[in-house]
């Protein structure tokens, strides 16, 4: 078995034509290959569910059988386990797979494997000495085909053959000075399955973070941060193509989680990393927040008001003004993603996360206990003072609960679920109530902005009444949560 460390980058056909003339490659003779690959799976797509790719590849006159694990990529970087050996097309021989349980899993399904999709592309390969490393740089151009449907391939892959992972990023920085390169997250196999399944573009939600007790705090942070980055990147296309509002919501959640993780793990991270990236995502997060506020207003806050006051002329004005401002806010998000600095930020952040050194000699279990207790204590202190809190302080309480929830989500694999589940359930209910209160506070501001300060008695009256009702119900939810013991042990 070998372990691939590879960085995948998308580029335009125009940029692809310029690549061979880049100074870093001009003196190196490339190898040229035509690669035809057929990917197999069971009718139930069991390999796909397990994030495994199985293919037969024709490389010149030779056929190879390859099995890859498919760990998620972030910032374009993927680390995959791979087994490859010469093969006869259609004959499945997994004797080269040295992981016994995994080999047995494959062999039990041999009779059910069938072709799912093909990738057909031309590849140019340069072996580039860079820094103290040897890096294979390949550009692939061609197409993926399944069931008569096609999608193009135009991408660069940089694979570390020997040396240090930092050199992959350093080489990419040099290329980005002259070419527009974008860190890619979907492998050819993933795109092939999407084509086979005719999958529409869907919002991507966060997944459980697989940290373990064997990790150091920095290793756990790396896992969490890259998971947050994957969460964001997988919603990026929906942001750029004007997909539904859930893409905005999920992208915003991803950046909130990422920024919370940086603050949460700050005691274990180098100060220069925290200083560099603690505020880096703020502008994009702010633009997403503005867009999300208008989406919530239009989709959740305004409809019941319109139902209560069907004859109000202000409702129509509010809807038009809200739609106009929501569209403007979305354009701001797209504008930020379109600047050249954005793909460079993805690369720089991914490089910084992968090259972090350990600075805190503390077991992750102890670090988790410390952080959970700290965030729970702050939230409990504010909750116990709820009756005397101002709207601004109540907003701070909502943020404190959100940070506590993210902290519990991040460290969930380290905690007994029987203790964690009921605590998180009451916390979620409390967050929902605080979120509704905040939505109505935000709505007051948005209405004033949309109506340019003109009074709207019925609308303001409805929101004020609803807000007062929610605030009156909050103490009960707070007491229910306060009765639960913090699951920090």
N, C-alpha and C positions, 0 to 999 in steps of 0.2 A: 504494500500500500504506500502511496505517496500522499502528501498533503499539499494541495495547491494554495498558494497565496497570490491572488490575482486581482488586478484593478480593472474594472470595465468602464469605458467611456464612450458616449455617443458623440457623433459628429455629422455634419452635413456632407453630402457627396462632393460639394465644392472643396470643403476643408480636407476631405479624404484624398482628393487629387493633389493637394499641396504637400501632403505629409512626406512623401518620398524625398522631397527637396529640402527638408529641414536640415540645418547644419549638423544636428546630432546623428542623422542617419545617412547623409549624403555620401560618406566614404565607406559605408558598409553595404556589401552586396546582399540583397534580400533573397530568401528562398521563396519560391512561388508554388502554391498548392491549390488543387481543386478538391474540396472536401464535400462529400455527399454522406449525410447521416440519416439513418432511420431510427426513430425512438419507439420503444415498445413499452407496453403496460398490459395489465389484465383488463377485461371488459369493465370491471368495477373501478379501474384506475387506482389500484391499491398502492402502487409505487408513488404515484403523484400525491396521495394522501400522506405518505411517509416522507415526502420531499426527497425522493430518490429518482435519479435519471438513469435509464438503461438504453444504450444505443449500439448499433453497428455502424462503423465508419469506414467508408472507402477512401483510402489515402494513396493516390497513385494506383498501383496494382495490388496494394495490400489492404486486407480487411482487418479491423480491430474491433473487439468487444470492450466497451467501457461502462463501468458502473461508477456513478458519482453520488455522494451524499450532497444535499442541497441546503446547507445552512443559509440563513438569511444574509443578505448583503446590506451594507450601509455605506453611504458615501461612495458607492461604486466598488468597495473592497469586499471580496469574498474569500473565505478560507474553507476549502472543501476537501473531503477525503475522496481519493480516486483510485480505482483499480482498472488497469488496462492490459490487454493481452491480444496477440494475434488470434484470429478466429475465422471460422467458415460461416458465411452469411446464413442466418436462420438456425444455426446450431448453437444452443446456449450451453456454454461450459464455464462454470464459475469456480473452477479449481484455483484460479489466481486470486480469489477473494480470501484474504487471510484472517478475516473476522468470522469465526465459526458460526455464531448465531445468525449473523447477517447472511452468510452464504447459505445456511439452511433455509432461511426465509425465502431467498431467491429460488432455490432449487425446488421448493415445494410448489412453486407457481409456474414452473417452466411450461407445462402443457397449456397454460391459459394466456401466454403472452401473444400479443398481436400488435401490428404496426399502428401508430397513432398519428404521427406527423413526420415530415422530413425537413431537413435544413440543407440547402444547396448554396454554397458560397465559394468565392475565390479568396484565398488568404495570401498575404505577403508577410513574411516574418524576418525581423532583424534581431540578432543577438547583440545587445547593446551593453558594452562595459560602461558602468556609471558608478562613480564613487568607488566603494570597495566591493561592488556587486556586479553580477551578470544578470541582465534582465531581458527576457524575451518580449519583444514588442510585435504584436500581430494586428493587422487590420483586415477585417472581414467585410466583404460586400457580396450580397446575394439576396436570398429570400427564404422564408419559411412557408411551407405549404401543408395544408390539411383539408381533406374533404373538398378540394377544389377552390379553397380560399387561400390567399397569399398575403404576406406582409413583408416589407423589406428589412434587410439587415445592412447596417452601416455602422460599424463600431470598432473600437480599439480595445485590445486586451493586453495588459502588461502583467507578465508572470515572473515572479522572483525565482530564478534558477539557483542562485547562490548569493549569500551576503545578507544585508540588513534590510528590513522592511521599510525603513526611512527612505532608502534610495528609490523605491518605486514612486513615492510621493515627490521626491526631489526631481526626478526625471519628468514627472507629469507637470510640475511647476514650470520647467523649462519649455515644455511643449505648449502649455497654456499661454505663454507670452506671445505666441505667433498664431495659434489656432484656437477656435472656439470649441472647447471640449466640455462635455457635461457628464458628471458621474452618473452611471446607469445602475439600476437596481434589479431589473428583471433579466434573468438569464435567457438564452435562446430556448431552453427547455420550457421555462415558465411561459414564455410567449407562445410557444408551440401548443401547449395545453390550452391556453386561453383561446387560441384560434380553433382548436378541435372542439372545444366546448361552446364556442360562439358566446363567450362570456362578455357581457357588457361591462363598461367601466363602472366600478362600484366604490363607494367610500370604504376606506380601510380603517378598522378599529384597532386599538392597541391590544397586544397579546400579553399573556402572563410572561413575566421576565424570569428566565431560568438561572437565577443565581443559586449558589450552594454554599454550605458551611466551609467548604475547602478553599473558597476564594478569599483573597485579601480585600479590604475595602476598595482599593483602587481597581482590582480586577472586577469586583461587583459593579462599580461605577461604570467601567468600560462596557460591560454587558448591558446595563440599563441605558446608558447614553446612546449606544448604537441602536438599541431597540427603539428608542424615541425618535432617532433620526430616520430609521426605516419607516416608522409610523408616518412621519411627515412626508418623506419622499414618495411613498405609495399613494398619497393623496394629491401629489403635485400636479399630475396631468389633469385631474378634475378641476383644480384651481385655474389652470391655464386655458382649459377648453370651455369654461363656463358651466361646469356641472352643477348639480343641485347643491343646496345650501349645506348638506351634510359634509361635503368635502371641506368647506370652510370650517365647520365645527370640528371635524377630526384633525385638521391641520393645526387649528388653534390649540386643541387639547395636547397634541404632540409637542408643540413648542412650550406649552405651560409645564408639561411633565419634564421636558428637557431642562428648562431653566430651574425648576424645582430641584431636579437631581443635582445640578451643579451647586446650588446653595446647600442642599442636604449633605453632600459629600465634601464640601469645602474644607473641613478640618483634615481630611485625608489627601487633599489634592495640592499640588504645588501652587503657591500664591500667584505666580505669574500666569498659570493656566486660568485660575479663577478670575484674575484681573482682565485677562484677554477675552474670555468667552462668557463671563457672567452677564455682560450687557450686550453682547454681539447680536443676539437675536431680538432685541427689544423693538427695533423699528418694524420688522416684519410681524412680530407678535402684536404690536399696536394696530397695524393695518388690518390684520385678521380679526382683532377684537372689535374694531369699528364696524367691519362688515357683518360680523356675527350679531352685534347689537341690533342692527337694522333688520337682519333676517328674523331674529326672534320677535322684534316688534311687529313685523308684517305677518309672520306666520302663526304667532302664538298670542301676542298681547292684543293686537287690533281686532281679530275676528270676533271675540266675545263682546267687545265694545260696539262693533258694528251691528251685532245681533241685538244688543240692548237699545241702540239708538239708530234704527234703520233710516230715519228721516233726517238725521243730522248731516248738514252739508260739510261739516268739518271732517267727517270720516273719509269722504272722497278726496278732499284736499290732502289729508294725512297719508292716504294710500299712495297717491301720485307722488307726493314729496318723498315718502319713504322709499318708493321704488327707484326714484331718481337718485337719491343719496346712496342706496344700497348698490346700485350700478356703479356709481362713482367710486365707492369704497372698494369694490371688486377690481376696478381698473387700477387702483393704487397697489393692490396685492400683485396683480399681473405685472405691473411696472417694476416692482421690486425684484420679482423673479426673473425679469428680462435683462437686468443689468449684468455686465460681465463679472462683477464682483461676486454675484451669487454662486455660480458653480465653483468659483475659487474658494469661497467660504466653506462650501461642503467639503471640498478636498482638504483645506487647511484644518478644519475641525476634526475630520476623520483621522488625519495624520497625527494631530495632537493627542487625540484619545488613544490611538493605538500605541503611541510611543511614551505614554505616561509611565513614570517610575513610581515605585512604592515609597511613600514617605511616612506612613503611620503604621508602626508595628503593633497592630491591635487585631484580634480575631474579629471577623465580620459579625459574628453573633453578638459580641460585646458592643461593637459599634452600632448595630441595629437597635439594641436595647436602649442605649444611650440616646439615640436620635428619636426613637418613638416616645420615650419618656419626656424628652424636652418639648416636642411638639404637642403631646397630649396635655402637658402641664400648662402650656400657654393657652391652648384652647379651653381647658377647664377653668382657668382663671377668668377669661372673658365671659364664658358661659354663666359663671356664678354671679357675674355683675350685669346680666342682661337687662334687668329692670332699669338700670341707670345709664345704659349706653345711649350715646347719640347715634344718629344715622351713620355718621362717618365711622364711629367705633364699631357699630354693628357690621359694617362692611369689612372692617379689619377682622372681626370674628369669623365672618364667612371665609375670608382668605386663610385664616388660621386653620379652619376645618378642612379646607381644600388641601392645604399643605400636609396636614395630618393624614388625609386619605391617600395622597400620593405616596407618603412615607410608608404607610401600611401596605399599599399595593406593591411597592418596590421590594419590601422585605417579607412579603407573604410566604415565599417558599421556605423561610427559616422558622415560621411560627406554626403551632398546632392549629389546624383548621377548625377544630371544635370550639376553640376559644375565640378565634379570629372572626369566624363567620357571623355570629350574632352581634358582635361589636360593630362590624362593618355595616351590617344591615341597618342598625339604628343610626349610625353615622350617615349613611346614604339618605335615609329619610330626612334627617336634619338638614343635610346639604340641599335636598330638593326644596324644602321650605325656605331656606335662606336664599336659594337661587331665585325663587319666585318673588320674594321680597325685593331682591336686587333688580330683577327685571322691571318691576313697577317703578322703582326709583329711577332707573335708566330711562324708562318710557316717558317720565315727566320731562326729563331733559330733552329727549328726542322730539317730543311734541312741541315744546317751546321753540326748538330749532326749526322744525318743519313748518310751523305756523308763524314763524318769525315774531314770536312774542304776543301774538293776538290771543286773547282769552278764549277758552272753550269750556264753558261751565259744565255741561253734561259729561264730557270726556274726562276732565280733571276730577269731577266728583266721583265718577265710577272708579277711577284708578285710586283715588284717595281712600274711598271706602273699602276697596279690595285690599289695599295695602294695610289699612288699620286692622282688618279681619285677620290677615296672615300674621301680623305682629302679635295680635292677642292670642293666637294659637301656638306661637313659638315656645313659650315657657314649658308647656307640656312635653314637647319634643326634646327640649334641652334637659329636662329632668329625667326622661327615659334614658337618654344617652349618659348623663352623669351617673346614673345608677349602675352602669356597666364598668367593670374593672378594666383598666388598660391592659391589653394583651402583649406586654413587653417582655415577659419572662419566657 
